[in-house]
Amino acid sequence: MVSALLTASLAILGLAMLACLFRLLKGPTRSDRVAALDTIGIDVLAMITVLCMLLNTQDFLEVILVIGILTFIGTTALARYIERGVVVEEGERAHDR
């Protein structure tokens, strides 16, 4: 019973990822695309977690942590790019503002 529910949740997460992929490709604004990319990262993280539960293993926990960190850093960098136009500012120019 539990494995059937976990398999169903994998299918639902896959559909959610397809919907976010559509929004990523079709999104009218950059903010929509960043939100879709962040949600895809969270969906991948959730799918790996459900897969760990389905296989009854803890082998992928480090992968889950790395994907979470990379998703956060990527979303932060893209948001900064949208806001300022650059991700990393040069030293002297940042102090002039």
Backbone torsions as a table, in degrees:
resi	resn	phi	psi	omega
1	MET	NA	-44.8	-178.5
2	VAL	-67.2	-39.8	-179.7
3	SER	-66.3	-33.0	176.9
4	ALA	-66.8	-39.8	178.0
5	LEU	-67.5	-39.5	178.5
6	LEU	-67.0	-38.1	176.9
7	THR	-66.3	-39.8	176.8
8	ALA	-64.6	-37.7	178.6
9	SER	-68.3	-33.2	174.7
10	LEU	-63.7	-40.8	178.4
11	ALA	-65.0	-42.0	179.3
12	ILE	-65.6	-40.8	176.8
13	LEU	-64.7	-35.7	176.5
14	GLY	-64.4	-41.1	176.4
15	LEU	-65.3	-38.7	177.3
16	ALA	-64.2	-37.5	178.9
17	MET	-67.1	-38.0	176.3
18	LEU	-64.4	-39.4	177.5
19	ALA	-64.1	-40.4	178.4
20	CYS	-69.7	-33.5	176.3
21	LEU	-64.5	-39.5	175.0
22	PHE	-60.7	-44.9	179.5
23	ARG	-66.3	-34.5	178.9
24	LEU	-65.6	-40.9	-178.6
25	LEU	-80.8	-33.0	-172.2
26	LYS	-103.8	-12.9	-171.9
27	GLY	-47.5	132.9	-177.2
28	PRO	-71.1	-28.7	-178.4
29	THR	-124.1	164.7	177.2
30	ARG	-64.6	-36.5	180.0
31	SER	-62.1	-39.3	176.4
32	ASP	-62.2	-40.2	-179.5
33	ARG	-68.0	-39.9	177.9
34	VAL	-65.3	-42.7	178.3
35	ALA	-63.7	-39.5	178.1
36	ALA	-66.0	-40.5	178.8
37	LEU	-65.5	-40.2	176.9
38	ASP	-63.8	-41.5	179.5
39	THR	-67.3	-35.3	175.5
40	ILE	-63.0	-41.5	176.7
41	GLY	-61.3	-41.1	178.5
42	ILE	-68.6	-37.1	176.7
43	ASP	-64.1	-41.4	176.8
44	VAL	-62.1	-43.6	178.3
45	LEU	-60.1	-43.7	179.8
46	ALA	-68.0	-37.8	178.8
47	MET	-65.3	-40.1	177.7
48	ILE	-66.7	-37.4	177.7
49	THR	-64.1	-44.8	178.3
50	VAL	-65.2	-37.4	177.4
51	LEU	-64.1	-38.5	175.0
52	CYS	-62.0	-41.2	178.4
53	MET	-67.7	-38.5	-179.2
54	LEU	-67.6	-39.4	179.7
55	LEU	-86.9	-5.5	-179.9
56	ASN	55.5	52.3	-179.2
57	THR	-137.7	161.5	176.5
58	GLN	-118.8	19.3	-175.1
59	ASP	-70.6	-22.7	-174.5
60	PHE	-100.8	10.3	-176.4
61	LEU	-64.9	-35.7	177.2
62	GLU	-66.8	-37.2	177.8
63	VAL	-63.8	-40.1	178.5
64	ILE	-61.6	-43.5	179.0
65	LEU	-64.3	-42.9	-179.8
66	VAL	-65.0	-43.0	178.8
67	ILE	-63.7	-39.9	177.3
68	GLY	-62.0	-43.8	179.3
69	ILE	-65.7	-44.7	-179.6
70	LEU	-65.9	-36.1	176.9
71	THR	-64.1	-43.2	179.0
72	PHE	-64.1	-46.5	-178.6
73	ILE	-64.8	-41.6	179.9
74	GLY	-64.4	-43.0	179.2
75	THR	-65.6	-40.4	178.4
76	THR	-64.3	-42.8	179.8
77	ALA	-65.7	-42.3	179.3
78	LEU	-67.2	-37.7	177.0
79	ALA	-65.0	-39.1	177.8
80	ARG	-66.7	-38.0	177.3
81	TYR	-64.4	-41.4	178.9
82	ILE	-64.5	-40.2	-176.5
83	GLU	-72.8	-45.0	-171.1
84	ARG	-111.8	-17.0	-178.3
85	GLY	92.1	-12.7	175.7
86	VAL	-136.3	155.0	177.6
87	VAL	-91.7	-47.8	179.5
88	VAL	-118.0	122.6	179.7
89	GLU	-87.5	151.5	177.0
90	GLU	-73.8	151.7	-172.7
91	GLY	-56.6	-52.5	-175.3
92	GLU	-70.7	-38.4	-178.6
93	ARG	-68.0	-30.5	178.9
94	ALA	-69.6	-31.8	-179.2
95	HIS	-80.3	-19.8	-179.3
96	ASP	-72.9	-21.1	-176.0
97	ARG	-76.0	NA	NA
